[in-house]
Amino acid sequence: MIIAHLSDLHLDDGPRAEDRVAAVMAYLGGLAVDAVVVTGDIADHGAASEYARAAELLEHPAPVLVCPGNHDVRAAFRTGLLGLPASDDPIDVAREVDGVLFALCDSTIPGSGAGFLADSSLSWLDDVLAGGDGPAFVAFHHPPVEVGVPLVDAIRQSGEDRLAAVLARHPRVVALLAGHVHTGASTTFAGLPLRIAPGVVSQSLLPVEPGAGRGWDEGGPLDYERPPSLLLHVLHDDGRVTSHHRVVGG
């Protein structure tokens, strides 16, 4: 199985973000991937018009699976992308594709940039993972560990020990997928691979890189000049996950 993993589209009714998303989806249009996973911040302001455009852009023959990020608004996300009634409850969605479970969890805290999995989401995840024994991916927006980007680490997913306890009960989980950081990164959490997709709208900088000392309001630590990119995950028959970074254009 090959999974395309992208994140942080930040569609804002403007041409720049739309063009970058369109370029990524055009690239994916030529690939026979089995699933497309988008780990949050699909809209920049959570407006209905942004989700309407996202629904148009995120078309692919394979299933497109989405979870919200801190820029998303739950009610508009539900109606615009999932075709569900508006609600402010956490958006937790499970989908099985060719025998592989994708459990997409809502790590957002309405009104905050930080992340946290509600007790209801963790209970849901526990139940979903208990429903079979095939391979499973667990996805959310906020990574539950620090990744070396200080401004993002300050608003990572907290309460991670609770998530680790759930994952420990389910050896079927092969990897965790996240976004939020705006840079492709690979680390581990709870003994599992944690793969973080780069941002489509922009790329973040490590403290050692030029421009990283500037704050968000000064144009940093985000680099808007680098082209969009994504990850392609290969799930092997033995349960290993190999991840490939691909730059689109540039």
N, C-alpha and C positions, 0 to 999 in steps of 0.2 A: 504494500500500500504506500502511496505517495500523498502527503498532505501539504498543501500550500498554506503557509501561516503568515498573515500580515496583521498590522496593528496601527493604531493612531493615524487614522485618515484625516480627521479634523475637517470634514466638509463644512464649509461656511457660506455657501451660496456664491462663492467667488471662483474665478477661473483657475487660479493656481492649484488649489487643492484638488479640484475636479480633474484637471489635466493630469496630475500625478497619479490619482487613483485610476483614471482611464488607461494610462500607460501600463500600470501594473496588471490590470485586468486584460488588456490586449496581449500582454506577454503570456498570461495564464491561459488565454483563449487558445493558444497553440499547443498547450500541454495537456496530456491525458492524466491529470491528477485525479485522485479519488475523492478528495474533500478539500474545501477551502475554509479555513478557520480564521476569523477576524476577532482579535482579542481587545476590543473596546476603543473608546474615543472615536467612534464612527462619525458623530456630529461634533461640531465645535461649540455650538450654543444650545443644542438639544431642541432645535426648531423643527416643526413638522416639515417644512420645505427641505431641510437638510436630509431628513430621513427619506423623503420621497425621491430625492436625487440619489441617495445611497442605494435604494432599492433598484433603481435603474442601472447604476454603475456596477453593482455587485452581482451581475448575472453570469452564470457559468453552468455548463452541463452537469458538473458535479454538485453535490449538496454544498450550500454555503451556510456555515454555522457561525453565529454571532453571539457575543456577550457584551454588556455595557462597560464603559469606562467612566471616569469621574467627570468628563465633559458631557456625557449623555444624560438624558432625562428619561426616567423609567416609563412614564405614561406615554410620551410621544414615541419612544423606542418600541414599545409594545405594539402600538397601532401602526406605526410606519414600516417596521421591519418584520414583525411576527404576525401581523393581522389579528391581534388579540385585543380585547377590550382594554381601555386605559386603566391603569392601576399603578399605585406607588409602591407595591410590594416588590421584594427582590425578584429579579428575573433569572431563574435557574432553568436551564433547558437541557434535556438529554436526547441524544440522537444516536442510533446505531447505524453504521455504514459498513456493509460487507462483513458483518460479524465483529466490528470494532466499535466500542462504545465511546462516545464523546460526551462528557459531562461538563457543561459550561456554567460556571457559577458567577453570581453577581457579587463582586467584591467592593462595590461602591458604597459610600456613605453620602446620602443626599445632602448637598450643600457644602461638602468637604472634598478636598483633593486627595485625601488619604484613603486607605483601603481597610476593609474588615469584613470577614465572612460572618453574617448573622447566624445565630444558633439555628434558625430555621433552614438556612442554606446548608449548614453542615449536616443537619439531620437528613435533609433531602439527599445530599451527596452520599451519605452512609447507606441509605436505603437503595439508591440507584446502583451503587457499586456492588451491593449484596445481591442484586438481581441476576447475576450471571457470573461466568468465569472466563470469558474471552478477554482479550486485551482491551485496555481502557486508557484514554487520555483525559486528564482533568485540566480545564482551562479557566482562566480568570484574568482580569486586567492587571491588578497590582501584584508584583512579585512579593513573596513572603520573606524575603531576605534582602540584606543590603547588597548592592552591586557595584559600588565604587563611584557612583554619580551622586554627590552630596545632596543636591536639591531634590532629586527624585527619592533618594534613600529616606529623606525626612518625611515623605508621604507614601511610604511603602505599605504593604498589608501588615497590620498588627494582629495580635492574638493568634500567631502562627502555630503555637503549641497545640491548639485545639484541632487545627487542620492536620498536623503531623499525626495526632492520635487516630484520626479517621483513616488516613492513608495507611497507617501501620496495620489496620485490620483487613486491608484489601490488596494482596500481592498482585492482583491482576493489573494494577496501574503501571503503565510502562514509562510514562513521562508526564510532566506538567508543562503547560503552555501559558505564557503571559505576554503582556505588552508594557505600556506605561513609561518605559525608560527611554524610548526613541533611539535605541541603539541595539543592534544584534548582540546578544550575549548568551553565554552558556555557563551554567553553574549547577549546583545540586541543592535539593531541599528534602529532608526526611529520607535521605538515601536514594532519591530518585533524580533523574535528569530534569533540570528546569531550563527550558529553552525560551528565551525572550526575543520576540520579533522586533526588528528595527522599525522606526517610524516611517510611514509612507510620506507624511507631510514634511518631516524634518528629521535631522539626526542630532543626538545629544553628544556632548563632548566630555571626555574625562578631564580631571583637574590638570593633568600634564599637557593638555593640548592647547594651542593658541586660541585665545578668546574665551576660554572656560572660566576665567575669573570674573566675567561680567554677569550681572543678574539677568533674570527673565526680562525685565523692563528695558534692558540695554542691548537686547538682541542675543544674549547668551544665557545658558550654555548651549543653545540650539543653533545648529548650522542649517540654514535654509538653502544653501547653494548645492549641497551634495544631492545626487539623484536619489529617487526612491529605491527601496530595496525590500526584500522579503526573505523568508526562510522556506526551504523545501525539506520536509522530514520524510525519511524512508523508514517505515516499520518493517523490520526483517522477520522472517519466519520464526527465529529464535527469541523474539521479543525485544531485541536491541533496536534503538532508534538512532539513526545517523542523520545529522542536520547539515544542510548545504545553504550557504548564503549567496543570494543572487542580487546583483545590482541591475536596475532597469534603466537603460539610457545612460546619458552622461558621457 
